[in-house]
Amino acid sequence: MQKVNMEKRGSDAYIGSVYTSSVADMESIQEVRSIVKTMNKYLRDSKAVDRRGHKLQYRVSLKGRDPIMKPINQRTGKPKGYNWSGDIVGGMANAGRIDIYIHQRYDW
């Protein structure tokens, strides 16, 4: 796992990036998830709360980057790798790199 484009990052939740072509990198996603799962268990057992009194829990989110295949836009005829919301076209299967984030989970 490595840090990519750190000077452009606006999020403190960014942990690192893994490349889909590397098996070891993909296994590190499972390691991060198991660490967060264990941490959440300890936080639940200790009844930890944040400053607002909500239960303190975390979640792992993944965001696809660097599209492998850019499909042709039907309207413009140009290749398009991302949709209007910034998600990669074709889903995670089309991602060349995956960014890993850890966010605080809120249960309302």
C-alpha positions, 0 to 999 in steps of 0.5 A: 500500500502506498500514498498517492497524490498526497498534495491534492488530498482534502480528506484526513480519512485517506489511508493509502492506495492499492493496485488491483494488479498486485495480489499482495496489495489486494490482501492489504484491503482485507487486513485493514478491514479486519483491523477496523473490525477489531477496533470497532469491537473494542470500542463497542465493549468499552461503550466509547462515544464521541464528543456529541454522545454518539457511539464511536464506530468506524467503517472502511470505504473504497473508491476506484481510481485509474479506469482500465477501460474508458467506454465511449460516451454515446452522446459525445463520442469521447472516452469517459472514465468517470460519471457525474458523481466522480465514481469510476465507470464500470465499477470496481472491476474497471479500477486500476487502483483503489483508494482506501478510506476510514470514516467514522460511522454514524448510526442515527 
